[in-house]
Each structure stands twice: as structure tokens, then as C-alpha cells.
Amino acid sequence: MATKGFLKHSALSLATFSVLTTGLQASALSDMNASLDLTTYQYVKVEFNGSVDTNGSHFLIENNTTNDDVNLTHDFNGTGNTLYFKVSGGTEHGTGNVLDATEAVKKIRGNTRNDLKLLYSTDGDFTNGVEANVSLLKTIADGNVDVNVSNDTWNLITIPAGLHTNAKEMIIANKATMIWGWDYSNSDYNWTAYPNRMEAGQGYWVRTRIPANTHGHLNDVMASDYNTTLVGDMNSSDINTSRFDQIIALFPTKDKWVLLGNSTDKNVIISDDANTSNDGNRSNGTYYFEDLLNTKDECYFVSIYHWKTTDSNTSGVWVNDTESGKTTEPIPAGAGMWVKQRLCNS
């Protein structure tokens, strides 16, 4: 049984099946999305519209191309109608060989874009159960925004809202030679090479490969969806990574630089604080400094810099997005940025 702490910190990294169901009838599984955890390749999160009794129930993923079967074991209870499962093993079609968890994941990873099936049965007889076609993974262009990069140079980027991936996926796709993340650990932020979890709202330095491999974007890199929230390092509440003001709220109130990213689908413009009637979800991508202050009484100002590559694609320049109380240029969608709250009292 997983601990409560595991639920809090790991649930958002799990794969997601959005199962539309009222009692798990055959028609209830006809419309669903799915993704596999890209951190451990083992956990699955299933979200039901109705209540589900896991006692005696069976779940299976089938690769329709090879007919290999992968078993899901109920691992622990989530909240409401959200349940968590673990890939426990499987069976290889034709040979009947038993697959361990790692081998089972490889079988379904071999057909990740389409032609997979989720099956549910109360008695283990899947011929009498219900099923739905699924696609386990998506590309990052399937999120709110594609991630544009300059070829054969360093790029400061983030992942689109609602998605996560890892450095391994970019390396396998032959898109990058080096990736650095800025992660919170041991009460401080530290550089991490080839991070095993790249999240929306966080910034990453990515050294791209030759133009033939990137074509100026990362849209065919595999990613998983986990909904639009994550748990901030210095914040106990969920952060909606499609809202710029909540992304900014990820960094601590003290005067410290943190590497974040604009994971929204709009180029963000920051204006002065003459108008503070912002609802935090501007349709035109305009935000005011007052909206970005984590604790208005404790911090006076926000500093933001994003990295803009030059036309030569061999170097870049820093854009000071807070010069004279407003952005000098819009912060591009998908861009990473260095952020801090200035002149903080605590």
C-alpha cells in the first residue's frame, strides 16, 4: 500500500486513462485518452465517472498489432473515482511466455501511438468484458502549444501545459545532445543533467542537434498527459500550468532566481500595474505585475528574463522582460525563463 506522501508527490506523474463510464458498460469505454508514466514506465492512473469495485476485477492492455497482453494490478486507492494501477507483467502472444513488468512495458511501448486496447472484466474472462481503443502516448505538439527551438544551439524551453516528458525521449528522438534542468532538492535548487521528468511550468536548457533532426521544433517527442496541474516545490497547492500567474507563483517569496517556463498557448505580455483588475487568465496574454506577486505585502517587484536565440542560430541574447516596468518583448509560448521576486521582506 502506497503512503499518503507518495500520493501527494507522485500521483501527477502517473499515466492517465480518462474512462467515461457509468457502471462500466461496453459503451462507457468508447471514448478515452491514455498515457504511460514516462518516469518509471510502470504506473497507470484510471479516472472513472462512476464508482468502481476493484475486488475481483481485472484490467488488461492489449497490443492489437502483436496481441501481447499486459496486466494491470490495482495498487492503491486515490480520491473519488480515481484509482491507481501498476503494470505487474504480461503474456507474449504466440509463445505464451510470461513477461515481467519491464518486458511488459516494452511490449506496449512498441506500439505507443495507436492500435492499443484497454480491457476490463469482473471475472477475468475478457471475452465477456468491455474494451476501448487507446493511444498511450502523444507528442508534445498535441498539447496547447508546440515547442519551437533554434537548430544546433542551446534553447531555454518548457513543456506545454498538461504534459510531461523526460530527457530520454528527446535523446531517443535524436533531438538533443544535452539537457539540463533546475530542480529543487535538499532545500535548494540544483542543476540536473538529463532530468528524468520534464514538466510544464519548469524551464530546461536543451542543446539541439543538427537542423535535419529538429526542423525547428520538438513536436514529435513523446509526452504523457497528467492534467493541467502540478505541485509546486515551494507551494502546497496545485498549480495550473496553463495560467501564467500560477506558474509564477511556483517560485519562493524570498529574493531568489528560479528557472520556470511559459507553458501557456500564448505569448505573454507584462504591463505596468496601473490596472490590477486582472482575473489571472487573460485571453489576450496580457498580465500585470500585481498579478504576478506571490505575496503582495512581502515583495515589491518581479524580474523575468528569457533567452532569445539569434538569427545565426549559434548564440543568443537575454531579453529583460521587466525593464521599465513592462516586457520589452513578449515571452514566447514554450519559452523558459529565469524569474525572481525582488526586494522581498521575507
C-alpha positions in Angstrom: 0.0 0.0 0.0 1.5 3.3 -1.0 1.9 6.0 1.6 0.0 9.3 1.7 3.2 11.1 0.8 3.6 9.0 -2.4 0.0 10.0 -3.4 0.8 13.7 -2.9 4.1 13.8 -4.8 3.8 11.1 -7.4 0.2 11.0 -8.5 0.6 13.7 -11.1 3.4 11.8 -12.8 1.3 8.7 -13.4 -0.3 7.6 -16.7 -3.9 8.6 -17.2 -6.9 6.8 -18.6 -9.8 9.1 -18.8 -12.6 6.5 -18.8 -16.1 7.7 -19.4 -18.2 5.2 -17.6 -21.4 4.7 -15.6 -21.1 1.2 -14.3 -18.5 0.1 -16.9 -20.9 -0.9 -19.6 -19.4 -1.7 -23.1 -20.4 1.7 -24.5 -18.9 3.5 -21.5 -15.3 2.8 -22.6 -15.8 4.0 -26.2 -14.3 7.5 -25.6 -11.0 7.6 -23.7 -7.5 9.0 -23.6 -4.4 7.3 -22.2 -0.8 7.8 -21.4 2.0 5.9 -19.7 4.1 7.2 -16.9 7.4 8.5 -18.5 9.3 8.5 -15.2 9.1 4.8 -14.2 7.1 3.3 -17.1 5.1 1.3 -14.6 2.2 3.2 -13.2 -1.3 3.8 -14.6 -3.9 6.2 -13.3 -7.6 5.4 -14.3 -10.3 8.1 -13.9 -13.9 6.9 -13.8 -17.1 8.9 -13.9 -18.8 6.2 -11.8 -17.8 4.2 -8.8 -15.8 1.0 -9.4 -15.4 -2.1 -7.3 -11.8 -3.4 -7.8 -12.5 -6.6 -5.8 -12.2 -9.4 -8.3 -11.9 -7.0 -11.2 -9.3 -7.4 -14.0 -7.7 -4.8 -16.2 -5.6 -5.5 -19.3 -3.8 -3.6 -22.0 -3.6 -5.4 -25.3 -1.3 -4.5 -28.2 -3.6 -5.0 -31.2 -0.7 -5.4 -33.6 1.0 -8.3 -31.8 -1.8 -9.4 -29.4 0.6 -9.3 -26.4 -1.2 -8.8 -23.1 -0.1 -6.5 -20.2 -1.7 -6.9 -16.8 -2.6 -4.0 -14.5 -2.8 -4.7 -10.8 -4.8 -2.4 -8.5 -2.1 -0.8 -6.4 -3.8 1.7 -4.1 -6.9 3.9 -3.8 -6.8 7.5 -5.0 -9.5 10.0 -4.3 -13.1 9.9 -5.6 -13.3 7.9 -8.8 -9.6 7.9 -9.5 -7.8 4.6 -9.0 -4.1 3.7 -9.4 -2.7 0.6 -11.0 0.7 -0.9 -11.6 2.0 -2.8 -14.6 2.6 -6.2 -13.0 3.6 -8.3 -16.0 2.1 -9.8 -19.1 2.0 -12.6 -21.6 3.7 -12.8 -25.0 1.3 -13.7 -27.8 2.2 -16.9 -29.7 4.9 -18.2 -27.3 2.8 -17.8 -24.2 5.9 -16.6 -22.4 5.4 -14.8 -19.1 6.6 -11.2 -19.2 7.9 -9.3 -16.1 6.9 -5.7 -15.6 9.8 -4.3 -17.6 9.3 -6.6 -20.5 5.5 -6.0 -20.5 6.0 -2.2 -20.7 8.4 -2.7 -23.6 5.7 -4.6 -25.5 3.2 -1.8 -25.3 5.8 0.9 -25.8 6.5 -0.7 -29.2 3.0 0.4 -30.3 2.5 3.7 -28.4 0.9 6.0 -31.0 -2.3 3.9 -31.7 -3.8 0.5 -32.0 -3.8 -0.4 -28.3 -6.8 -1.6 -26.3 -7.9 -1.4 -22.6 -10.0 -4.3 -21.4 -12.0 -4.7 -18.3 -13.5 -7.8 -16.8 -15.1 -8.7 -13.5 -14.2 -12.3 -13.7 -11.0 -12.5 -15.7 -12.8 -13.6 -18.9 -12.1 -10.7 -21.2 -14.2 -12.2 -24.0 -17.2 -11.2 -21.8 -15.7 -7.9 -20.7 -15.6 -4.4 -22.1 -12.9 -2.7 -24.1 -11.8 0.5 -25.7 -9.1 1.5 -28.2 -6.5 3.8 -26.8 -3.2 5.6 -27.7 -0.8 5.5 -24.7 1.4 8.5 -25.6 1.1 11.7 -27.5 3.6 14.2 -28.9 4.2 17.5 -27.3 2.6 19.3 -30.2 -0.6 17.7 -29.1 -0.6 19.9 -26.1 -1.7 23.5 -26.0 1.4 24.6 -28.0 4.3 23.2 -29.9 7.8 23.8 -28.5 9.8 25.8 -31.1 13.6 25.6 -31.0 16.6 27.0 -32.9 18.6 24.4 -34.6 22.1 23.2 -33.5 22.3 25.5 -30.5 21.2 26.0 -26.8 17.5 26.7 -26.2 15.7 27.6 -23.0 12.3 25.9 -23.2 9.5 24.4 -21.2 6.9 21.7 -21.9 3.3 22.6 -23.0 0.7 22.8 -20.3 -0.8 19.5 -19.1 2.1 17.4 -20.4 5.3 15.9 -19.1 8.2 14.0 -20.7 11.8 13.2 -19.9 15.2 13.7 -21.4 15.4 10.2 -22.6 12.6 10.8 -25.0 14.4 13.7 -26.6 17.6 11.8 -26.9 15.8 8.7 -28.4 14.1 11.0 -30.9 17.6 12.3 -31.9 16.6 15.9 -31.0 19.1 16.9 -28.4 22.7 16.3 -27.3 22.4 17.7 -23.8 19.6 18.7 -21.4 19.8 20.5 -18.1 17.1 21.0 -15.5 17.0 23.2 -12.4 15.4 21.1 -9.7 14.5 21.7 -6.1 16.1 19.2 -3.7 17.6 19.3 -0.2 16.1 22.8 0.5 17.8 24.3 -2.5 17.8 24.4 -6.3 20.5 22.4 -8.2 21.4 21.6 -11.8 20.3 18.2 -13.0 21.7 16.6 -16.2 19.2 14.7 -18.4 16.3 15.1 -16.0 14.0 12.0 -15.8 10.9 14.2 -15.5 10.4 17.4 -17.6 7.3 19.2 -16.5 5.1 22.1 -17.8 5.9 25.3 -16.0 9.5 24.4 -15.4 12.4 25.6 -17.6 15.1 23.5 -19.3 18.2 24.1 -21.3 18.3 21.9 -24.4 21.2 21.7 -26.8 19.6 20.7 -30.1 21.2 18.5 -32.8 21.6 19.3 -36.5 18.7 21.1 -38.3 17.7 17.9 -40.1 16.8 16.3 -36.8 14.9 19.2 -35.2 13.3 21.1 -38.1 13.0 24.0 -35.6 10.6 22.3 -33.2 10.2 19.3 -30.8 6.7 18.3 -31.9 7.4 14.6 -32.4 8.9 14.0 -28.9 6.7 11.6 -26.9 4.9 13.0 -23.8 2.3 12.0 -21.3 -0.6 14.0 -20.1 -1.4 14.2 -16.4 -4.0 17.1 -16.5 -3.0 20.8 -16.1 -1.8 20.9 -12.5 1.4 20.1 -10.7 2.5 20.5 -7.1 5.0 23.4 -6.7 8.2 22.9 -4.8 7.6 25.9 -2.5 3.8 25.8 -2.6 1.4 23.3 -1.1 -1.4 23.9 -3.6 -1.9 22.7 -7.1 -0.6 24.9 -9.9 -2.5 25.2 -13.2 0.3 25.2 -15.8 -1.9 26.8 -18.4 -2.1 30.0 -16.3 0.9 32.3 -16.3 0.2 33.9 -12.9 0.1 30.4 -11.3 3.4 29.4 -13.0 5.0 32.5 -11.5 3.6 31.5 -8.1 5.9 28.4 -8.2 8.9 30.4 -7.1 9.6 31.2 -3.4 8.8 34.6 -1.9 12.4 35.3 -1.0 14.7 37.1 -3.4 16.0 34.0 -5.4 16.2 33.1 -9.1 14.2 30.1 -10.2 14.1 28.6 -13.7 10.5 28.4 -14.9 8.7 28.4 -18.3 5.7 29.9 -20.2 3.8 26.7 -20.8 0.6 28.6 -21.9 -0.5 28.7 -25.5 0.0 32.5 -25.8 3.0 34.8 -26.0 2.8 36.6 -22.6 3.0 40.4 -22.3 3.6 42.0 -19.0 2.4 45.6 -18.4 2.7 48.0 -15.6 0.4 47.8 -12.5 -1.9 50.7 -13.4 -4.7 48.3 -13.9 -4.9 45.5 -11.4 -8.3 44.1 -12.3 -6.8 41.0 -13.9 -8.5 37.7 -13.3 -5.3 35.8 -13.8 -6.4 34.2 -17.0 -6.1 36.8 -19.7 -7.4 35.8 -23.1 -5.0 38.1 -24.9 -2.0 37.0 -22.9 -1.5 40.3 -21.0 -0.7 40.3 -17.3 0.1 42.9 -14.8 2.9 42.8 -12.2 0.4 42.9 -9.4 -1.0 39.6 -10.7 2.5 38.0 -10.5 3.4 38.8 -7.0 3.2 35.8 -4.8 2.6 37.8 -1.6 2.0 41.4 -2.4 2.8 42.7 1.0 6.2 41.0 1.1 7.6 41.6 -2.4 7.8 44.7 -4.4 8.6 43.6 -7.9 9.1 40.7 -10.3 12.1 40.2 -12.6 11.9 37.9 -15.6 14.5 37.2 -18.3 14.0 34.8 -21.2 16.6 33.6 -23.7 16.3 34.6 -27.4 18.4 32.9 -30.0 19.9 35.0 -32.7 19.3 34.5 -36.4 22.7 32.9 -36.8 21.4 30.0 -34.5 24.9 29.9 -32.9 24.3 32.2 -29.9 21.6 34.2 -28.2 20.7 37.2 -26.1 18.9 37.7 -22.8 15.6 39.6 -23.0 14.8 41.6 -19.9 11.1 41.2 -19.7 10.7 43.7 -16.8 12.6 46.7 -18.0 10.9 50.0 -17.2 8.0 48.1 -15.6 6.9 46.1 -18.6 8.1 43.4 -21.0 10.4 44.7 -23.7 9.2 41.8 -25.9 6.5 39.1 -25.4 7.7 36.0 -23.7 7.1 33.3 -26.3 4.8 30.3 -25.7 7.0 27.4 -24.8 9.9 29.5 -23.7 11.9 29.0 -20.5 12.6 32.0 -18.3 14.6 33.0 -15.2 12.3 34.5 -12.6 12.6 36.0 -9.1 10.6 38.3 -6.8 12.7 41.4 -6.0 13.1 43.3 -2.8 11.3 40.7 -0.7 10.9 41.2 3.0 10.9 37.5 3.8 
